[in-house]
């Protein structure tokens, strides 16, 4: 009996298509404002999940254009407005990839700040040079013309969408799916049975790569899979 013809990985049809979206972010200032570190700690305890996400994950979009410095707004403010270098470094050491919920991320930020202020009580109510306004984002999803039904079309979409689309699917998605995955990896695993490739993409370092670097790394994985028969 003749063997069934082998379907190229790049041409294998997905169970469901991948729709590339982009997003516009409408920034809104919340009710919480901090003029010292104690007020910031109180605000972090009580603010919405969207605020925590905005000042940690969301600001990665801005920091992706900067190779050095602090990767979240809390650490940046502790350094630039409060001159508390030690606290800034502790907050900057937070790796958001370790967390699977906003609650756990919030708890870690609170713990870092409480521990630091217990050891440095004079810093607690010292006025900052400028206030910290807690903000959140209303997300407006914008469809793109790119749809992928197989790896070949997926790679084509990745090459052509804006970095805002890469950000939406690779970083913004983490709040929607409990922080531990991204839209690209979910689709590859669920609809193309490519769990190993999905895992490699999910492990791309979002701190040491620019968004263009993230795009290149994803494409490198996809093109490697496409080269296999």
MORANOR-V45489 format. One record per helix or strand. SS is the DSSP state (hx for helix, st for strand). FROM is the first residue (numbers start at 0). LEN is the number of residues. Records with the same first field share a line. If there is no record, write none. Layout:
# MORANOR-V45489
SS->FROM-LEN  FROM-LEN
This chain:
# MORANOR-V45489
hx->8-3  36-10  48-10  59-4  72-8  84-8  95-3  101-18  120-3  150-10  162-14  182-10  194-8  210-16
st->17-17  131-17
